[in-house]
Amino acid sequence: MKVDDVATRVSVEVDGDGLARVEMCRGSGNAIDLAMARALLEAARECEKAGARAVLLTGRGRSFCVGGDLKEFAVLPEERLTGHLTDVTDALHGALRILAGLDAPLVVAVQGAVAGAGVGLVAAADVGVAAADAGFTAAYTAIGYTPDAGLSWSLPRLVGPQRAADLLLTNRRVTAAEALQMGLVSRVVEPERLMAEAVRTAGALARGATAAYGATRRLVRQALATGLDEHLDAEARELGAAAVSGEGREGVAAFLAGRRADFTRRASVPLKTGPPGSASPESPHLEPPRPEPPGSVPPRPVRPGPAPRDGA
């Protein structure tokens, strides 16, 4: 496979605020062939390497992503197909693992047809913004396949086990309005507002408290797998670490001063937690703002946009 095969399928741009814009741009409904899966993996690695503070995943064209490239799969001889699909899922799942492990929240902007692994990409997001004309179909069992892209793990957690089974087994099409009602996406907007809403939301997150976002993402993912006592202990540990971090100190200082917090000058580092209610002495706490020399004018804080709104 040529390097260009990967480079022309997914583009990555990281702006000065740390917002990584990842766009699937293959055409053909952004169907996931091996090159596309590998391109998504490289894009995730680039987000990690660049220290992205938020990631916005989009798909160019009429559809976000229609799932696996069945035309590619169909021409392979039987003795090669299993190995090929393993290569595809290894790359795609590698991308999802990296994105899940970042502190940076993942926002998706979804339009048109969304099927198979495309639904898995939506379900992996922290915030899903869908155009009102989007439609979602699991599609796997309709061709005798089984789910990938984490969909059999994420969908039950979002919509409940029985509804997930319904969607995965019957492959019925779900409208954007129904996807919002059941919890597959966070908000629905008119098609012409899709990108503006997604960029506004992701941009505000990129200017926010990235390390605190990362800890919150971990707590949310762990919530369904831990008991209440264990989870309360985890919350106490994360809160103790956050309170003495640079982000925590800046947030409280800004609140008491009646100004908007400026988190963008502080490096994003994972919050290392110790015993409940305290931070580990080895935690790489962030430096507090340095006082300005007398007579100087302090820089104006970067002001995030208004808080995201649910619904259209």
C-alpha positions as CSV (number, residue, x, y, z in Angstrom):
1,M,0.0,0.0,0.0
2,K,1.3,3.4,-1.0
3,V,1.8,6.1,1.7
4,D,-0.5,8.3,-0.4
5,D,-3.3,5.8,0.1
6,V,-3.3,6.6,3.8
7,A,-2.6,10.4,3.5
8,T,-5.5,11.0,1.2
9,R,-8.1,9.3,3.4
10,V,-7.9,11.3,6.6
11,S,-6.6,14.8,7.2
12,V,-5.5,16.2,10.6
13,E,-5.1,19.9,11.6
14,V,-4.3,21.2,15.1
15,D,-4.9,24.8,15.7
16,G,-3.3,27.2,18.3
17,D,-5.8,26.3,21.0
18,G,-5.0,22.6,20.7
19,L,-8.2,21.7,18.8
20,A,-7.4,18.7,16.5
21,R,-9.7,18.6,13.5
22,V,-9.7,15.0,12.0
23,E,-11.6,14.7,8.8
24,M,-12.4,11.5,6.9
25,C,-12.1,12.5,3.3
26,R,-12.0,9.4,1.2
27,G,-15.3,9.8,-0.6
28,S,-17.5,6.8,-1.3
29,G,-19.3,7.5,2.0
30,N,-16.0,7.4,3.8
31,A,-16.2,3.6,3.8
32,I,-13.4,2.0,5.9
33,D,-11.0,0.0,3.9
34,L,-7.6,-1.1,5.3
35,A,-6.0,2.2,4.2
36,M,-8.7,4.2,5.9
37,A,-8.4,2.2,9.1
38,R,-4.6,2.8,9.1
39,A,-5.1,6.5,8.4
40,L,-7.5,6.8,11.4
41,L,-4.8,5.1,13.5
42,E,-2.1,7.6,12.3
43,A,-4.5,10.5,12.9
44,A,-5.1,9.3,16.5
45,R,-1.3,9.1,17.0
46,E,-0.9,12.6,15.6
47,C,-3.5,13.9,18.1
48,E,-1.6,12.2,20.9
49,K,1.8,13.5,19.7
50,A,0.5,17.1,19.3
51,G,-1.0,17.1,22.8
52,A,-4.5,17.9,21.5
53,R,-6.8,19.5,24.0
54,A,-10.0,18.4,22.1
55,V,-10.6,16.3,19.0
56,L,-13.3,17.0,16.4
57,L,-14.0,14.0,14.1
58,T,-15.9,14.7,10.9
59,G,-16.6,13.1,7.5
60,R,-16.4,15.0,4.2
61,G,-19.3,14.7,1.8
62,R,-22.9,13.6,2.0
63,S,-22.3,10.9,4.6
64,F,-20.3,10.7,7.8
65,C,-19.2,7.1,7.5
66,V,-21.1,4.1,6.0
67,G,-18.9,1.4,7.7
68,G,-16.6,-1.2,6.3
69,D,-15.7,-1.2,2.6
70,L,-17.6,-4.3,1.4
71,K,-16.3,-4.0,-2.1
72,E,-12.7,-4.4,-0.8
73,F,-13.8,-7.4,1.4
74,A,-15.7,-9.1,-1.4
75,V,-12.8,-9.4,-3.9
76,L,-10.5,-11.1,-1.4
77,P,-10.1,-14.9,-1.6
78,E,-11.5,-16.7,1.4
79,E,-8.1,-17.7,2.7
80,R,-7.1,-14.1,3.0
81,L,-10.3,-12.5,4.2
82,T,-10.0,-13.3,8.0
83,G,-6.5,-12.0,8.1
84,H,-7.4,-8.9,6.2
85,L,-10.3,-8.1,8.5
86,T,-8.0,-8.6,11.5
87,D,-5.7,-6.0,10.0
88,V,-8.6,-3.6,9.5
89,T,-9.9,-4.0,13.0
90,D,-6.5,-3.9,14.6
91,A,-5.9,-0.5,13.1
92,L,-9.4,0.9,13.7
93,H,-9.4,-0.4,17.3
94,G,-5.9,1.0,17.9
95,A,-7.2,4.4,16.9
96,L,-10.2,4.1,19.3
97,R,-7.9,3.0,22.1
98,I,-5.7,6.0,21.7
99,L,-8.6,8.5,21.5
100,A,-10.2,6.9,24.6
101,G,-6.9,7.3,26.5
102,L,-6.4,11.0,25.8
103,D,-7.4,13.7,28.2
104,A,-8.9,15.5,25.2
105,P,-12.6,15.1,24.8
106,L,-13.8,13.6,21.4
107,V,-16.6,15.5,19.5
108,V,-18.1,14.1,16.4
109,A,-20.2,15.9,13.7
110,V,-22.5,13.5,11.9
111,Q,-24.5,13.9,8.7
112,G,-26.2,11.7,6.2
113,A,-25.8,7.9,6.3
114,V,-24.1,6.4,9.3
115,A,-23.7,2.6,9.4
116,G,-21.6,-0.2,10.9
117,A,-18.3,1.1,12.2
118,G,-19.5,4.6,11.5
119,V,-22.0,4.1,14.3
120,G,-19.1,2.8,16.5
121,L,-17.2,6.0,15.9
122,V,-20.3,8.1,17.0
123,A,-20.8,5.9,20.1
124,A,-17.1,6.4,21.1
125,A,-17.6,10.2,21.3
126,D,-18.0,12.3,24.4
127,V,-20.3,14.7,22.5
128,G,-22.1,13.7,19.4
129,V,-23.6,16.5,17.2
130,A,-25.9,15.2,14.5
131,A,-27.6,16.9,11.6
132,A,-31.3,16.5,11.5
133,D,-31.1,14.5,8.3
134,A,-28.6,11.9,9.7
135,G,-29.7,8.3,9.8
136,F,-28.1,5.4,11.8
137,T,-28.0,1.7,11.0
138,A,-25.9,-1.0,12.6
139,A,-26.0,-3.1,9.4
140,Y,-23.6,-5.9,10.6
141,T,-26.0,-8.9,10.9
142,A,-27.8,-7.9,7.7
143,I,-24.8,-9.2,5.8
144,G,-23.9,-12.0,8.3
145,Y,-21.2,-10.0,10.1
146,T,-20.8,-9.1,13.7
147,P,-20.0,-5.7,15.3
148,D,-16.6,-4.0,15.5
149,A,-15.4,-0.5,16.4
150,G,-16.4,-1.2,20.0
151,L,-20.1,-0.9,19.2
152,S,-21.2,-4.0,21.1
153,W,-19.5,-2.5,24.2
154,S,-20.5,1.2,23.8
155,L,-24.1,0.8,22.5
156,P,-25.5,-1.1,25.5
157,R,-23.9,1.6,27.8
158,L,-25.5,4.4,25.9
159,V,-29.0,3.1,25.1
160,G,-29.4,0.0,27.3
161,P,-28.9,-3.7,26.6
162,Q,-32.3,-4.5,25.2
163,R,-32.4,-1.5,22.9
164,A,-28.8,-2.2,21.8
165,A,-29.8,-5.8,20.9
166,D,-32.8,-4.5,19.0
167,L,-30.6,-2.1,16.9
168,L,-27.8,-4.7,16.3
169,L,-30.1,-7.6,15.4
170,T,-32.8,-5.9,13.4
171,N,-30.6,-3.2,11.7
172,R,-33.5,-0.8,11.6
173,R,-32.7,2.7,10.6
174,V,-32.8,5.3,13.5
175,T,-33.4,8.9,12.7
176,A,-31.4,11.7,14.3
177,A,-34.3,12.6,16.5
178,E,-34.6,9.1,17.8
179,A,-30.9,8.8,18.2
180,L,-31.0,11.9,20.4
181,Q,-33.9,10.5,22.5
182,M,-32.2,7.2,23.1
183,G,-28.8,8.8,23.9
184,L,-26.7,7.8,20.9
185,V,-26.0,11.5,20.2
186,S,-26.0,14.5,22.4
187,R,-27.7,17.1,20.3
188,V,-29.4,17.6,16.9
189,V,-29.2,20.7,14.7
190,E,-30.3,21.7,11.3
191,P,-27.8,20.5,8.6
192,E,-26.6,24.0,7.8
193,R,-25.7,24.5,11.5
194,L,-23.9,21.2,12.0
195,M,-20.2,22.3,11.5
196,A,-20.6,25.6,13.3
197,E,-22.1,23.9,16.3
198,A,-19.5,21.2,16.4
199,V,-16.6,23.6,16.0
200,R,-18.0,25.9,18.7
201,T,-18.4,23.0,21.1
202,A,-15.0,21.4,20.4
203,G,-13.3,24.8,20.4
204,A,-14.7,25.6,23.9
205,L,-13.5,22.3,25.2
206,A,-10.1,22.9,23.7
207,R,-9.8,26.0,25.9
208,G,-11.0,24.2,29.0
209,A,-9.4,22.3,31.8
210,T,-8.0,19.4,29.8
211,A,-6.5,17.3,32.6
212,A,-9.8,17.6,34.5
213,Y,-11.6,16.5,31.4
214,G,-9.4,13.4,31.2
215,A,-10.1,12.5,34.8
216,T,-13.8,13.0,34.2
217,R,-13.7,10.8,31.1
218,R,-12.1,8.0,33.1
219,L,-14.7,8.3,35.9
220,V,-17.6,8.1,33.4
221,R,-16.1,5.1,31.7
222,Q,-15.5,3.3,35.0
223,A,-18.9,4.1,36.4
224,L,-20.7,1.0,35.0
225,A,-17.9,-1.4,35.9
226,T,-17.4,-0.5,39.6
227,G,-19.4,-0.6,42.8
228,L,-20.5,2.6,44.5
229,D,-17.9,2.4,47.3
230,E,-15.1,1.9,44.9
231,H,-16.3,4.7,42.6
232,L,-16.7,7.2,45.5
233,D,-13.1,6.5,46.5
234,A,-12.0,7.1,42.9
235,E,-13.9,10.4,42.8
236,A,-12.2,11.5,46.0
237,R,-8.8,10.7,44.6
238,E,-9.4,12.5,41.3
239,L,-10.8,15.6,43.1
240,G,-7.9,15.8,45.5
241,A,-5.4,15.7,42.7
242,A,-7.4,18.2,40.6
243,A,-7.7,20.7,43.5
244,V,-3.9,21.2,43.8
245,S,-3.2,21.1,40.0
246,G,-2.5,24.3,38.1
247,E,-5.9,24.0,36.5
248,G,-7.6,23.7,39.8
249,R,-5.8,26.6,41.3
250,E,-6.5,28.8,38.3
251,G,-10.1,27.8,38.2
252,V,-10.7,28.8,41.8
253,A,-8.7,31.9,41.6
254,A,-10.6,33.0,38.5
255,F,-14.0,32.3,40.2
256,L,-13.0,34.3,43.3
257,A,-11.8,37.2,41.2
258,G,-14.9,37.2,39.1
259,R,-13.1,36.6,35.8
260,R,-13.1,33.8,33.2
261,A,-10.5,31.1,33.9
262,D,-7.6,30.8,31.5
263,F,-6.5,27.2,31.2
264,T,-4.7,27.5,27.9
265,R,-1.3,28.5,29.3
266,R,-1.1,25.4,31.4
267,A,0.3,22.2,30.0
268,S,-2.1,19.3,29.9
269,V,-0.8,16.5,32.1
270,P,-2.6,13.5,33.6
271,L,-3.7,13.9,37.2
272,K,-1.9,11.2,39.2
273,T,-3.9,10.3,42.2
274,G,-2.9,9.0,45.6
275,P,-5.0,8.0,48.7
276,P,-8.6,9.2,48.8
277,G,-8.9,12.9,49.3
278,S,-5.2,13.7,48.6
279,A,-2.8,14.0,45.7
280,S,0.2,11.8,45.2
281,P,3.4,13.7,46.1
282,E,4.8,12.5,42.8
283,S,2.0,14.1,40.8
284,P,3.4,16.5,38.1
285,H,1.4,19.5,39.4
286,L,1.2,22.4,37.0
287,E,2.9,25.7,37.8
288,P,0.7,28.6,39.0
289,P,0.6,31.8,37.0
290,R,3.7,33.9,37.5
291,P,3.2,37.5,38.7
292,E,3.7,40.1,36.1
293,P,6.4,42.8,36.5
294,P,5.2,46.1,38.0
295,G,3.6,48.4,35.4
296,S,3.1,45.6,32.9
297,V,-0.3,44.7,31.4
298,P,-1.2,41.1,32.0
299,P,-2.4,39.1,28.9
300,R,-6.1,38.9,28.4
301,P,-7.5,35.4,29.2
302,V,-8.8,33.4,26.2
303,R,-12.5,33.4,26.6
304,P,-14.3,30.2,25.6
305,G,-17.6,30.5,23.8
306,P,-21.0,30.0,25.5
307,A,-21.7,26.7,27.1
308,P,-23.0,24.0,24.7
309,R,-26.8,23.8,24.5
310,D,-28.7,20.6,24.1
311,G,-31.0,20.1,21.2
312,A,-31.3,22.2,18.1
